[in-house]
Amino acid sequence: MQFIWKNGALMPSENAQTHVLTHSLHYGSAVFEGLRFYETDDGPVIFKLKEHIERLFYSAHQLEMKIPYTVDQLCQACIDTISHNNIQAGYIRPLAYFGHGPLKVVPHPELPADVIVAVWPWGDYLGVKLVDVVTSQYIRIHPSSSVVNAKISGHYVNSMLAGLAIRGTKYHEALMLDADGYVAEGSAENIFIVKDNKIITPPTGTILEGITRKTVMDMAAMCGIPVEERKFRREEILTADEAFFSGTAVEITPIRSLDDTLIGGGQMGPISEKIQGLYQEVVSGKVPSFHHTLTRVESAVLTA
Ligand SMILES: Cc1ncc(COP(=O)(O)O)c(C=O)c1O
């Protein structure tokens, strides 16, 4: 990563510095996004750029953080950062944070919000094609404790603890339940199960409302596969025909086992395979009905 966009300008990454008394460093009060961009014959394309930047503004709004840019300006910042770094495919990390000023938990109303955009090449997130999952001892943050559908940095201590608990084990990812014992999501991805040719996913309320989750639902509708949003318990995963995660980082990743029980014989099932394959076609611009979800970097023209 050579260049970072910070507060309106691209600069060598070593110049994108932050004061140690930055509010967000102390209190987890940053908001961020994670997007992927993909290589196509027409140059790199960003998937669902506008949706991600709008979610960034939604997250900032929950903390009464005023981002001093428009959605379009930050979309353009993502495009410019990719162009300047000359990367064909990878990950984009926009982050907005309360900067340096009075250090009180409740940010001073005049505390400025700093914004950065970084990009880097990125391959597989979990490093394997089929994942072994274990139920975490940590529950997903409670909806009465925070705004769970905002992507606030402090939330990620919850995800991090779940991840640290399985580091060095044979498991690739942790499953997080809600306070009532229902399935919520993975540490950084949404979960789906397949039963009797129907896709089932936990409802909104305790989860981050994934942009990939919505894409899965739209792709399923396109394929005529029914989708049900409803609560279910971990036992229902164990007896499901298939299960998979969705997320910008993991894209569509099938689950081989939960708590050492193989799901659907431990192979990728036909519906997971279909959704995974279609997702790759969508993000590489091969599905005309999803072209509006892609923003070309080369032309610097927003199509979304
Ligand atoms: C906790 C959590 N759930 C779900 C997701 C998937 O969201 P998306 O599909 O928007 O990347 C993410 C990733 O951002 C996440 O951090």
The ligand as a Gaussian input file, in Angstrom:
#p B3LYP/6-31G(d) Opt

LIG

0 1
 C      -19.946000      -8.888000      12.420000
 C      -20.106000      -8.971000      10.949000
 N      -21.164000      -9.625000      10.433000
 C      -21.364000      -9.727000       9.107000
 C      -20.478000      -9.177000       8.204000
 C      -20.736000      -9.271000       6.732000
 O      -21.102000      -8.015000       6.252000
 P      -20.871000      -7.604000       4.726000
 O      -21.529000      -8.654000       3.913000
 O      -21.514000      -6.286000       4.603000
 O      -19.398000      -7.571000       4.521000
 C      -19.357000      -8.492000       8.688000
 C      -18.408000      -7.877000       7.759000
 O      -18.376000      -6.704000       7.595000
 C      -19.169000      -8.381000      10.078000
 O      -18.105000      -7.726000      10.573000

